[in-house]
Amino acid sequence: MIDTVTFEPAGRRFVNLPRDTPPARFGPLAGFVEIWGSKRRGDRLPAWSSFDFYDFVGWHGLIYVDQIVSVDPYEARCRLWGTRLVELLGHDETGELFSESPAAGEPGLRESNERIARNGEIGITLGRARSYNRETPFTVVKLPCAEDGVTVDRIVGCSQPDFLLEV
């Protein structure tokens, strides 16, 4: 099942996929999804604490981690915002709330993130980061994490600039 919501005026598209979607589906981000999947135990989500810094060699600068503050209404605090993201987007979100992000007002983003937090789905964002005044195309894969294996408490995302995944 693919659930897609498209909001062309914002320049980005938000897609939610089941958590058991095969990593190969994510193109150049397949390895990132494989690492996440390797930490799962059955149907349980991996805990953020299960990951090691060295798990993400090659992606460090393109990763962000949001800690969920509330699901309804959705709010999260960015705990890590990669240095390449700062360079590419011209903004460092480390320590900021989602509601303070330039992207927070994009139609569909909050709803997509709520579904990741509520249902443990995988999120994908496709398009140009116009809310940051950038025209570079991006694909972002967002993966739910849960210390108890069930309740999503973090979303770890990885961006692939200059690539748009076909969904």
PyRosetta script that sets phi, psi and omega in degrees:
from pyrosetta import init, pose_from_sequence

init()
pose = pose_from_sequence("MIDTVTFEPAGRRFVNLPRDTPPARFGPLAGFVEIWGSKRRGDRLPAWSSFDFYDFVGWHGLIYVDQIVSVDPYEARCRLWGTRLVELLGHDETGELFSESPAAGEPGLRESNERIARNGEIGITLGRARSYNRETPFTVVKLPCAEDGVTVDRIVGCSQPDFLLEV")
pose.set_psi(1, 129.5)
pose.set_omega(1, 174.1)
pose.set_phi(2, -116.4)
pose.set_psi(2, 130.6)
pose.set_omega(2, 178.3)
pose.set_phi(3, -116.3)
pose.set_psi(3, 115.5)
pose.set_omega(3, -174.3)
pose.set_phi(4, -120.7)
pose.set_psi(4, 137.8)
pose.set_omega(4, 171.6)
pose.set_phi(5, -128.6)
pose.set_psi(5, 126.5)
pose.set_omega(5, -178.1)
pose.set_phi(6, -115.2)
pose.set_psi(6, 132.1)
pose.set_omega(6, 176.9)
pose.set_phi(7, -131.0)
pose.set_psi(7, 84.1)
pose.set_omega(7, -174.9)
pose.set_phi(8, -59.3)
pose.set_psi(8, -37.5)
pose.set_omega(8, -178.3)
pose.set_phi(9, -57.8)
pose.set_psi(9, -31.8)
pose.set_omega(9, -180.0)
pose.set_phi(10, -79.8)
pose.set_psi(10, -15.2)
pose.set_omega(10, 178.7)
pose.set_phi(11, 84.5)
pose.set_psi(11, 3.1)
pose.set_omega(11, -179.9)
pose.set_phi(12, -133.5)
pose.set_psi(12, 157.9)
pose.set_omega(12, -179.7)
pose.set_phi(13, -125.4)
pose.set_psi(13, 139.7)
pose.set_omega(13, -177.0)
pose.set_phi(14, -119.4)
pose.set_psi(14, 127.7)
pose.set_omega(14, -176.5)
pose.set_phi(15, -129.2)
pose.set_psi(15, 136.9)
pose.set_omega(15, 174.1)
pose.set_phi(16, -116.4)
pose.set_psi(16, 135.2)
pose.set_omega(16, -178.5)
pose.set_phi(17, -124.5)
pose.set_psi(17, 156.7)
pose.set_omega(17, 175.8)
pose.set_phi(18, -61.5)
pose.set_psi(18, 150.3)
pose.set_omega(18, -177.5)
pose.set_phi(19, -66.1)
pose.set_psi(19, -17.5)
pose.set_omega(19, 179.5)
pose.set_phi(20, -95.2)
pose.set_psi(20, 15.8)
pose.set_omega(20, 176.5)
pose.set_phi(21, -60.8)
pose.set_psi(21, 130.8)
pose.set_omega(21, -178.3)
pose.set_phi(22, -60.2)
pose.set_psi(22, 136.9)
pose.set_omega(22, -179.2)
pose.set_phi(23, -53.5)
pose.set_psi(23, -34.8)
pose.set_omega(23, -178.7)
pose.set_phi(24, -57.0)
pose.set_psi(24, -22.9)
pose.set_omega(24, -179.8)
pose.set_phi(25, -64.6)
pose.set_psi(25, -16.7)
pose.set_omega(25, -171.7)
pose.set_phi(26, -102.0)
pose.set_psi(26, 17.0)
pose.set_omega(26, 174.9)
pose.set_phi(27, 53.3)
pose.set_psi(27, -129.2)
pose.set_omega(27, -176.7)
pose.set_phi(28, -67.3)
pose.set_psi(28, -9.8)
pose.set_omega(28, 176.1)
pose.set_phi(29, -96.7)
pose.set_psi(29, 8.7)
pose.set_omega(29, -179.4)
pose.set_phi(30, -58.1)
pose.set_psi(30, -42.2)
pose.set_omega(30, -179.8)
pose.set_phi(31, -62.4)
pose.set_psi(31, -37.6)
pose.set_omega(31, 177.2)
pose.set_phi(32, -63.2)
pose.set_psi(32, -44.5)
pose.set_omega(32, 179.2)
pose.set_phi(33, -67.7)
pose.set_psi(33, -35.6)
pose.set_omega(33, 177.3)
pose.set_phi(34, -62.1)
pose.set_psi(34, -42.8)
pose.set_omega(34, 178.4)
pose.set_phi(35, -59.3)
pose.set_psi(35, -47.5)
pose.set_omega(35, 178.4)
pose.set_phi(36, -58.7)
pose.set_psi(36, -47.5)
pose.set_omega(36, -179.3)
pose.set_phi(37, -62.5)
pose.set_psi(37, -32.0)
pose.set_omega(37, -179.4)
pose.set_phi(38, -68.7)
pose.set_psi(38, -18.0)
pose.set_omega(38, -179.9)
pose.set_phi(39, -93.2)
pose.set_psi(39, -8.2)
pose.set_omega(39, 178.7)
pose.set_phi(40, -74.5)
pose.set_psi(40, 152.1)
pose.set_omega(40, 175.5)
pose.set_phi(41, -123.9)
pose.set_psi(41, 99.2)
pose.set_omega(41, -175.8)
pose.set_phi(42, 66.3)
pose.set_psi(42, -129.1)
pose.set_omega(42, -179.6)
pose.set_phi(43, -87.9)
pose.set_psi(43, -1.7)
pose.set_omega(43, -177.6)
pose.set_phi(44, -78.0)
pose.set_psi(44, 144.7)
pose.set_omega(44, 178.0)
pose.set_phi(45, -77.6)
pose.set_psi(45, 151.8)
pose.set_omega(45, 177.5)
pose.set_phi(46, -75.4)
pose.set_psi(46, 151.8)
pose.set_omega(46, 174.2)
pose.set_phi(47, -85.2)
pose.set_psi(47, 142.9)
pose.set_omega(47, 176.0)
pose.set_phi(48, -58.1)
pose.set_psi(48, -35.2)
pose.set_omega(48, -179.5)
pose.set_phi(49, -67.4)
pose.set_psi(49, -11.9)
pose.set_omega(49, 177.9)
pose.set_phi(50, -77.5)
pose.set_psi(50, -14.7)
pose.set_omega(50, -177.1)
pose.set_phi(51, -90.5)
pose.set_psi(51, 151.4)
pose.set_omega(51, 177.7)
pose.set_phi(52, -114.2)
pose.set_psi(52, 149.4)
pose.set_omega(52, 177.7)
pose.set_phi(53, -49.8)
pose.set_psi(53, -41.7)
pose.set_omega(53, -175.9)
pose.set_phi(54, -74.7)
pose.set_psi(54, -11.4)
pose.set_omega(54, 175.0)
pose.set_phi(55, -60.8)
pose.set_psi(55, -28.7)
pose.set_omega(55, -170.4)
pose.set_phi(56, -108.4)
pose.set_psi(56, 25.0)
pose.set_omega(56, 178.1)
pose.set_phi(57, -55.0)
pose.set_psi(57, 131.7)
pose.set_omega(57, -178.7)
pose.set_phi(58, 96.3)
pose.set_psi(58, -20.0)
pose.set_omega(58, -179.1)
pose.set_phi(59, -115.0)
pose.set_psi(59, -5.2)
pose.set_omega(59, -171.2)
pose.set_phi(60, -45.6)
pose.set_psi(60, -49.8)
pose.set_omega(60, -175.3)
pose.set_phi(61, -71.5)
pose.set_psi(61, -12.1)
pose.set_omega(61, -176.4)
pose.set_phi(62, -109.0)
pose.set_psi(62, 9.2)
pose.set_omega(62, -177.1)
pose.set_phi(63, -101.7)
pose.set_psi(63, 147.3)
pose.set_omega(63, 167.9)
pose.set_phi(64, -134.4)
pose.set_psi(64, 156.1)
pose.set_omega(64, 177.0)
pose.set_phi(65, -131.2)
pose.set_psi(65, 123.3)
pose.set_omega(65, 175.0)
pose.set_phi(66, -107.6)
pose.set_psi(66, 131.9)
pose.set_omega(66, 174.0)
pose.set_phi(67, -96.2)
pose.set_psi(67, 124.6)
pose.set_omega(67, -178.0)
pose.set_phi(68, -69.3)
pose.set_psi(68, 127.4)
pose.set_omega(68, 175.6)
pose.set_phi(69, -96.1)
pose.set_psi(69, -44.9)
pose.set_omega(69, 175.3)
pose.set_phi(70, -153.8)
pose.set_psi(70, 152.3)
pose.set_omega(70, -179.3)
pose.set_phi(71, -93.0)
pose.set_psi(71, -40.3)
pose.set_omega(71, -176.8)
pose.set_phi(72, -136.3)
pose.set_psi(72, 99.6)
pose.set_omega(72, 4.1)
pose.set_phi(73, -77.3)
pose.set_psi(73, 153.9)
pose.set_omega(73, -177.6)
pose.set_phi(74, -68.3)
pose.set_psi(74, 130.9)
pose.set_omega(74, 172.3)
pose.set_phi(75, -151.1)
pose.set_psi(75, 143.2)
pose.set_omega(75, 178.7)
pose.set_phi(76, -147.6)
pose.set_psi(76, 156.4)
pose.set_omega(76, 175.1)
pose.set_phi(77, -114.5)
pose.set_psi(77, 129.5)
pose.set_omega(77, 178.6)
pose.set_phi(78, -73.5)
pose.set_psi(78, 119.6)
pose.set_omega(78, -179.8)
pose.set_phi(79, -97.6)
pose.set_psi(79, -20.9)
pose.set_omega(79, 179.8)
pose.set_phi(80, -152.2)
pose.set_psi(80, 131.8)
pose.set_omega(80, 179.3)
pose.set_phi(81, -135.6)
pose.set_psi(81, 111.1)
pose.set_omega(81, -173.4)
pose.set_phi(82, -56.8)
pose.set_psi(82, 149.6)
pose.set_omega(82, -178.0)
pose.set_phi(83, -64.0)
pose.set_psi(83, -34.8)
pose.set_omega(83, 176.6)
pose.set_phi(84, -66.6)
pose.set_psi(84, -33.9)
pose.set_omega(84, 176.3)
pose.set_phi(85, -64.3)
pose.set_psi(85, -40.7)
pose.set_omega(85, 177.4)
pose.set_phi(86, -60.3)
pose.set_psi(86, -46.4)
pose.set_omega(86, 179.9)
pose.set_phi(87, -62.4)
pose.set_psi(87, -45.7)
pose.set_omega(87, -175.4)
pose.set_phi(88, -72.1)
pose.set_psi(88, -36.8)
pose.set_omega(88, -174.4)
pose.set_phi(89, -103.0)
pose.set_psi(89, -12.4)
pose.set_omega(89, 178.8)
pose.set_phi(90, 70.5)
pose.set_psi(90, 25.5)
pose.set_omega(90, -176.4)
pose.set_phi(91, -154.7)
pose.set_psi(91, 135.0)
pose.set_omega(91, 176.4)
pose.set_phi(92, -106.7)
pose.set_psi(92, 118.5)
pose.set_omega(92, -177.5)
pose.set_phi(93, -96.6)
pose.set_psi(93, 1.7)
pose.set_omega(93, -179.6)
pose.set_phi(94, -54.1)
pose.set_psi(94, 126.9)
pose.set_omega(94, 178.9)
pose.set_phi(95, 86.5)
pose.set_psi(95, -12.7)
pose.set_omega(95, -177.6)
pose.set_phi(96, -84.9)
pose.set_psi(96, 152.0)
pose.set_omega(96, 171.9)
pose.set_phi(97, -79.0)
pose.set_psi(97, 152.3)
pose.set_omega(97, 176.1)
pose.set_phi(98, -53.3)
pose.set_psi(98, -42.7)
pose.set_omega(98, -177.5)
pose.set_phi(99, -63.3)
pose.set_psi(99, -16.0)
pose.set_omega(99, 178.3)
pose.set_phi(100, -93.8)
pose.set_psi(100, -7.7)
pose.set_omega(100, -177.0)
pose.set_phi(101, -72.0)
pose.set_psi(101, 144.4)
pose.set_omega(101, 173.1)
pose.set_phi(102, -57.2)
pose.set_psi(102, -26.8)
pose.set_omega(102, -177.6)
pose.set_phi(103, -84.1)
pose.set_psi(103, -10.3)
pose.set_omega(103, -172.4)
pose.set_phi(104, -57.9)
pose.set_psi(104, -30.3)
pose.set_omega(104, -178.1)
pose.set_phi(105, -86.4)
pose.set_psi(105, -0.9)
pose.set_omega(105, -179.3)
pose.set_phi(106, -67.3)
pose.set_psi(106, 126.5)
pose.set_omega(106, 179.1)
pose.set_phi(107, -58.2)
pose.set_psi(107, 125.7)
pose.set_omega(107, 176.1)
pose.set_phi(108, 100.1)
pose.set_psi(108, -23.4)
pose.set_omega(108, -176.8)
pose.set_phi(109, -67.5)
pose.set_psi(109, -49.3)
pose.set_omega(109, 180.0)
pose.set_phi(110, -59.1)
pose.set_psi(110, -43.6)
pose.set_omega(110, -178.7)
pose.set_phi(111, -63.9)
pose.set_psi(111, -41.5)
pose.set_omega(111, 178.1)
pose.set_phi(112, -63.4)
pose.set_psi(112, -44.9)
pose.set_omega(112, 179.1)
pose.set_phi(113, -65.0)
pose.set_psi(113, -37.9)
pose.set_omega(113, 176.5)
pose.set_phi(114, -59.1)
pose.set_psi(114, -41.7)
pose.set_omega(114, -179.3)
pose.set_phi(115, -67.3)
pose.set_psi(115, -36.8)
pose.set_omega(115, 175.2)
pose.set_phi(116, -61.5)
pose.set_psi(116, -47.8)
pose.set_omega(116, -177.4)
pose.set_phi(117, -67.7)
pose.set_psi(117, -38.1)
pose.set_omega(117, -177.0)
pose.set_phi(118, -79.5)
pose.set_psi(118, -42.5)
pose.set_omega(118, -170.3)
pose.set_phi(119, -110.2)
pose.set_psi(119, -5.5)
pose.set_omega(119, -178.5)
pose.set_phi(120, 68.8)
pose.set_psi(120, 27.8)
pose.set_omega(120, 178.4)
pose.set_phi(121, -79.8)
pose.set_psi(121, 163.2)
pose.set_omega(121, 171.9)
pose.set_phi(122, -88.9)
pose.set_psi(122, 134.7)
pose.set_omega(122, 177.7)
pose.set_phi(123, -108.0)
pose.set_psi(123, 146.5)
pose.set_omega(123, 174.7)
pose.set_phi(124, -131.0)
pose.set_psi(124, 134.4)
pose.set_omega(124, 172.7)
pose.set_phi(125, -116.9)
pose.set_psi(125, 131.0)
pose.set_omega(125, -178.5)
pose.set_phi(126, -127.3)
pose.set_psi(126, 139.8)
pose.set_omega(126, 172.8)
pose.set_phi(127, 130.8)
pose.set_psi(127, -163.9)
pose.set_omega(127, -177.5)
pose.set_phi(128, -98.2)
pose.set_psi(128, 141.2)
pose.set_omega(128, -176.0)
pose.set_phi(129, -84.8)
pose.set_psi(129, 65.4)
pose.set_omega(129, -176.1)
pose.set_phi(130, -68.7)
pose.set_psi(130, -24.9)
pose.set_omega(130, 177.9)
pose.set_phi(131, -67.3)
pose.set_psi(131, -16.9)
pose.set_omega(131, 175.0)
pose.set_phi(132, -103.5)
pose.set_psi(132, 11.4)
pose.set_omega(132, -177.7)
pose.set_phi(133, 59.9)
pose.set_psi(133, 39.7)
pose.set_omega(133, 178.9)
pose.set_phi(134, -122.5)
pose.set_psi(134, 148.1)
pose.set_omega(134, 179.0)
pose.set_phi(135, -109.8)
pose.set_psi(135, -0.1)
pose.set_omega(135, 179.3)
pose.set_phi(136, -64.8)
pose.set_psi(136, 129.1)
pose.set_omega(136, 175.2)
pose.set_phi(137, -73.1)
pose.set_psi(137, 144.3)
pose.set_omega(137, -178.7)
pose.set_phi(138, -136.6)
pose.set_psi(138, 152.4)
pose.set_omega(138, 160.3)
pose.set_phi(139, -121.9)
pose.set_psi(139, 131.0)
pose.set_omega(139, 177.0)
pose.set_phi(140, -121.1)
pose.set_psi(140, 129.4)
pose.set_omega(140, 173.5)
pose.set_phi(141, -106.3)
pose.set_psi(141, 129.2)
pose.set_omega(141, -177.3)
pose.set_phi(142, -117.2)
pose.set_psi(142, 123.4)
pose.set_omega(142, -174.3)
pose.set_phi(143, -117.9)
pose.set_psi(143, 131.3)
pose.set_omega(143, -179.6)
pose.set_phi(144, -78.2)
pose.set_psi(144, 142.9)
pose.set_omega(144, 174.6)
pose.set_phi(145, -128.7)
pose.set_psi(145, 148.7)
pose.set_omega(145, -177.7)
pose.set_phi(146, -147.2)
pose.set_psi(146, 118.7)
pose.set_omega(146, 179.4)
pose.set_phi(147, -58.5)
pose.set_psi(147, -35.5)
pose.set_omega(147, 179.5)
pose.set_phi(148, -91.4)
pose.set_psi(148, 3.1)
pose.set_omega(148, 179.7)
pose.set_phi(149, 83.9)
pose.set_psi(149, -9.2)
pose.set_omega(149, -174.0)
pose.set_phi(150, -125.4)
pose.set_psi(150, -54.7)
pose.set_omega(150, -174.4)
pose.set_phi(151, -85.6)
pose.set_psi(151, 113.0)
pose.set_omega(151, -177.0)
pose.set_phi(152, -64.6)
pose.set_psi(152, 123.9)
pose.set_omega(152, 178.2)
pose.set_phi(153, -121.1)
pose.set_psi(153, -9.9)
pose.set_omega(153, 177.1)
pose.set_phi(154, -145.3)
pose.set_psi(154, 151.7)
pose.set_omega(154, 169.3)
pose.set_phi(155, -123.3)
pose.set_psi(155, 124.0)
pose.set_omega(155, 176.1)
pose.set_phi(156, -107.6)
pose.set_psi(156, 126.6)
pose.set_omega(156, -177.5)
pose.set_phi(157, -121.3)
pose.set_psi(157, 152.8)
pose.set_omega(157, 176.2)
pose.set_phi(158, -136.0)
pose.set_psi(158, 133.5)
pose.set_omega(158, -177.9)
pose.set_phi(159, -103.2)
pose.set_psi(159, 145.1)
pose.set_omega(159, 172.8)
pose.set_phi(160, -124.1)
pose.set_psi(160, 99.6)
pose.set_omega(160, 179.4)
pose.set_phi(161, -70.4)
pose.set_psi(161, 156.2)
pose.set_omega(161, 178.0)
pose.set_phi(162, 60.1)
pose.set_psi(162, 31.6)
pose.set_omega(162, 177.6)
pose.set_phi(163, -148.0)
pose.set_psi(163, 133.2)
pose.set_omega(163, 174.3)
pose.set_phi(164, -120.8)
pose.set_psi(164, 113.9)
pose.set_omega(164, 179.0)
pose.set_phi(165, -65.9)
pose.set_psi(165, 140.5)
pose.set_omega(165, 175.5)
pose.set_phi(166, -87.4)
pose.set_psi(166, 124.1)
pose.set_omega(166, 178.4)
pose.set_phi(167, -121.7)
pose.dump_pdb("model.pdb")
